């Protein structure tokens, strides 16, 4: 049994992943904005086998709250062994292009606030000399494209931060997993037209669960995104800049 | 965009035009303005879309997608009682309860249905002769009415509304959560016997002989066989039994990725399939996992696409016991002569256990269920001819599988409709309701 902190616990992917952990009889600390949703998720996790479930509703993007949050989670469970960071927004690229304020909000939610949390968590886990940090990044951070380079910038920076963190924490036996899900059919992507490459959140959560258990470094989910992104990264910039991706 | 079709893909729905609301636990409320306006669009819950025809469709109104009502609420492992939200599927439930040797009290031939749908259609399974319908095991449910009321309904509380909701085709309001009892099993395996029968009389004899000692019975029939072979098929019966190994759930690997061109499914290919299926060597006794026993078709995702773009229609009727030989014989004769039948034809004896449901379909007698690829007018005519036989012998047809029965036929099959109408939520409706009741 270990103690797991889930940030962004009401997202479709986080909820499905937490269910897999619940069945293994762990302690859970769930954080998200919507209290009603958290309370139904708590009941659900208890039925599925979780030993103990705590939750609190909080705007995680607000980094002033982070120190207290991590303290409360540590006190409630005794320690933090695994953390999954799964919150984020898929902002409006067009609005960001028109107004830097929107870009700043996007970067704050998807990158800076995560780095704030990771700074605190990394120090705590480094001291305890054990634990796993799993963060949902995105293949969008692999190469900038006109359709969503603001989101891509945030996730790309996050990916590099995680690389560095992994390198730093390796000697303290703290493991860092970078998760890059492709197209996932969730409320966040409700308005997209769905094609062959789309999968349900339960496919991604299965992959996250395995990646954490098997101590993978970077996983693309499903696996084929690794190759799609490889091809996208290989296209020469001279040609790439004319493509509408 | 999710595709809000029914399983038979007939009648076709334009998903782009379908208005949809997503329902979340506790926080859902109906839009204010719609309550007073008599012309306001109507609501209908939609979960897995596994009903075959139009009971899960509401093209002029709004669908309430219940995919986010997917939480368990309470589970008493000792007594075997589960409370969960209405969008939870039978698959989710099996994954939770199988390790503790509990099972669904009643299950249809697919586990990809929601609990809410199971109640709205008061589903039955291979154990109907022993257990009746799913609705009999519901102890309590919460119904959200369009006026904002949340009503707890049970056999002792709001009893009339409870009875109307069991098999009520989703018309009495939105089922929010459900509490029902589970069934204890010795393990996750099934001991199964498969026996060949050469005609209908042999089927009825096998079925009557098996009713007492076998919990689950069902038969596959070759609906294109004629003459001396008419009504030949394979009879399957099973009981739960122990297993040494823990059951591992696998998601289905096979999938039909796109609609198969309609011409591939014709009387020659189907006839050939049925012939081979009937004559294949069968193991008379086998100990198998519960999954292939109850849910053989779940192994192939999107099997409905085998019927092509135009979709298919299913016909499931029940014929009272005293007429079973004559009626089923007449039906198989006209199906065989039409050459329109397909490979999924099922025959089963229902028992006399009554459901609390006011509008429930199962009643004592023989039930026959067949798929027909949609060939337009030809298929509709054949189904009307089958209805004529069902009507003549005072039988009934299953709304969950229907897309075409006439209002007259419906009125004879469901004499309780007038009583039922009192409990319909004034702002709930479906394509099926408008089709069979004219309003």
Interface residues (C-beta under 8 A of the other chain):
Chain A: X36 X37 X39 X40 X41 X43 X44 X47 X48 X185 X187 X191 X192 X193 X194
Chain B: X1 X2 X22 X24 X25 X26 X27 X68 X71 X72 X73 X74 X75 X84 X85 X96
